[in-house]
């Protein structure tokens, strides 16, 4: 056996940089070992020897020497061992002892997306976690849900409210967040994200965890030399998808066809008869305006961050400053944020550790895109980009933006409105999260975790006297302030007794939130140039000031007992007692227990799988959760002002809309979860399968009061609804290719979630539950079920209708509908269930390719089985407004796509009988959600510099939709008054030294 010198190079790293302590061992001998591997080492080994490379959390590799003089190696993550310690509620737990449904997010992957809000980066990454962007306004927050909808929500009406009441709680460093927006939070500060999906995992948070929990842990410093990191990126932002709006020729033909209304014998109308004088002049001159093009632009996103971290045995520190600025893809929409975070930990003694998490952030947002119709008698806002005539005037005779594009005062020129208004929203957020950790005895610790937050929101709005005709200027300053407090006392005991292990946690805590609002509004202020600052500094004709406030609080006890035996059997028992101020008297108290069990079959002595089938774990959990998501003090009646007598300036109070009900109580959910974890080929392939079912009872809803009994009130809160939610989740991870230079890792997740209404607040005389058609709620159906006519085509000239429509004979060009009851007449009895916005299934596919120092990540998100009414079409009757291009019926174009247009057409009015049925569309999609390409300079190149790391990256977010829902800003946005969804490309550089 001949010996030789070998140069060994390479590293293993996590998301924060190189990891120390890699062990390089010559197999079969104790000689030639190298430790603290941080660069190039030369060791003397036999030429026919084998080197073993290992590190905790990574898969061990054996490399035959085979006469090589240089060996490069990259260790791959061990999908089982890397997550050995998992963050759970009020503590941590070894992965093998986890009994609930907990998903650990790969922070390295989500951090690659160029997004301001970390929630955006979670799309398609976690089974059962669905993220939706309802608005692309820079700085706005997406909505997200874990395992769909459980609650209809008190006062719920429509999807927006359902999204709100079914959102999970976000817990940052042990503190459940109240309100706010994660756009105010720097994603670079995040160390780990864990998603608690079942009652066994989330019940420790009681009512806060009823819809699941997202646990975020922020970064800490590491003992060792101080490290400085600078990261910067810049990129462009534009619209992810654009609707196809009619140009001038298409709009003119549309107006002419609308006048004829499908009559083949109608005389051809004159162009001058369908256009007003402004439109006609521009038509003759060949002038057209693409309003969407006039308002859109290429936005810019800049991100700059500086991190300093380090420490010693005495303690560690982490300090980060971040600046983000984004100019949106629509003019008059800018956002910028400054944030500073300090995390410090001090080891006072062997038994005492103290620390604090401190964050300061301030954001500034220009939201004039939301003000075009704000307080202006129904003038449309962003929908003007689609609706305004292409033959309108962009400028007036003085060269200024025209006030109205045509003679129609609903033909808004959005650029004029932006120019004559202000809408600024500024948020200042500051909080401190100090803690004290005391080691009382071996295995016994006591922790005080406290939190205090102050969040101030300023809104300044102004519309000049030139904003529209015949109106005075309007100024508004609104300030909102919320303060939130929390203190938790946490006692934890951990002890192993041979094969037996105990983990006991006890918590007592209180949380309180207070909110106040002062709204100051004035009209006809003396100085237009002062904008909203004219309030209080210049005379005004009228001025009103209103105040509003609210507060709530809760106190809670919780206990968790964890037991494991020989790493084979685990059990967790949890009980939480919540007291909420949102209810009255004895109803304030709720008890929420859970139990969960796990069996690591692969740790049995008889296990047969070997390395080929190396992991098999069964999990079971059952728990009860509470929900108090109802407006504070709903148990008592509200009042409203009234003039007494009419015309008198004195005011009095009369009953308001809502009567009180002191009997309302907790909405409770009973959750069952069965899970299976497995690993194959030494965990090169691993996965999880979950089945769950949630039954929610005593749903908080408002019940109508009959007019004869209402005594001035119209409704009252009650606990009468019941729902069920059931689904399946599958997660798979695999090392597809693993070699010295090239690696391919893939992760796939797939989920279903079906929410069904079991009982509602309307009862028949014999006590049976009734459908609530007004809200679109039906027993046995989804929360957002679409109940309408089934559109099947268009009646043609050569067809003789065999049915009537509300007693009238359909004419050529009218829509066809399915005669559900077969009575020969289409009426409201022929409506049926056509689908809903809840996906049949959704998921994601993420591929990560590495070649030496290059890395490419590609994430696709898939959402299938979604039906939505596309509001972009609105009216197709008199052609008063522009619309997207559709293939509508005419005598010369006998299509079955869409009926004829015009005053007598079936599509008359957005509130028309058949309008929604005709424009119901499939909003399923496949999205290229994230792409990231990066290159890190080799370590050997940096050894002669002061850099530890130098990395270049190109990343994109929201890049492409493949969908049939094309006439929209995205398949997730249905309302043309909402800000369009954007896509982003960014080029970044990161330097560590």
Secondary structure, DSSP 8 states (H G I E B T S, - for coil): --EEEEEEEE--EETTEE-S--EEEETT-SSS-B-S--S-EEEEEETT-EEEEE-TTB--EEEE-TT-SEEEE---B-TTTTTSEEEETTEEEEGGG--S-EEEE-HHHHTTS--SSGGGGGTTTSTTEEEE-S---TT---EEEESS-----TT--SHHHHHHHT--EEEETTEE--S--GGGS-GGGEEEEEEE-SHHHHGGGGGGGTT-EEEEEE----SEEEEEEEEEEEEEEEES----B--HHHHHHHHHHHHHTT-TTS----HHHHS-HHHHHHHHHT----HHHHHB--EEEEEEEEEEEEEETTEEEEEEEEEEEEE-SBSSEEEEEEEEEEEEEEE-SSSEEEEEEEEEEEEEEEEGGGTTTTTSTT--STTHHHHS-TTS-SB-TTSSB-SBSSSSTTSB-HHHHHHTEEEEEEEEEEEEEEEEEEEEETTEEEEEEEEEEEEEEEEEEEE-TTSSTT---EEEEEEEEEEEEEEEEEEEEEEEETTEEEEEEEEEEEEEEEEEEEEEEEEEES-GGGGGGGBTTB-EEEEEEEEEEEEEEEEEEEEEEEEEETTTEEEEEEEEEEEETTS-GGGGEEEEEEEEEEEEGGGSTT---TTTEEEEEEEEEEEEEEE--S-TTTTS--EEEEESSTT-S-EEEEE-SEE--TT---EEEEEEEEEEEEEETTTTEEEEEEEEEEEEEEEEEEEE--GGG-TT--EEEEEEEEEEEEEEEEEEEEEEEE-SSEEEEEEEEEE--EEEEEE-S-B-TTS-B--BGGGTB-TTS-TTEEEE--EEEE--TT---SSEETTEE--TT-EEE--TT-SSEESGGG-EEEEESS-SEEEEEEEEEEETTEEEEEEEEEEES-EEE-TTS---SS--S--B---B-BTTB--SSB---STTSTT-STT-TTHHHHTEEE--EEEEEEEEEEEE--HHHHTTSS-SEEEEEEEEEEEEEEES--SSSBTTB--TTS---EEEEEEEEEEE-
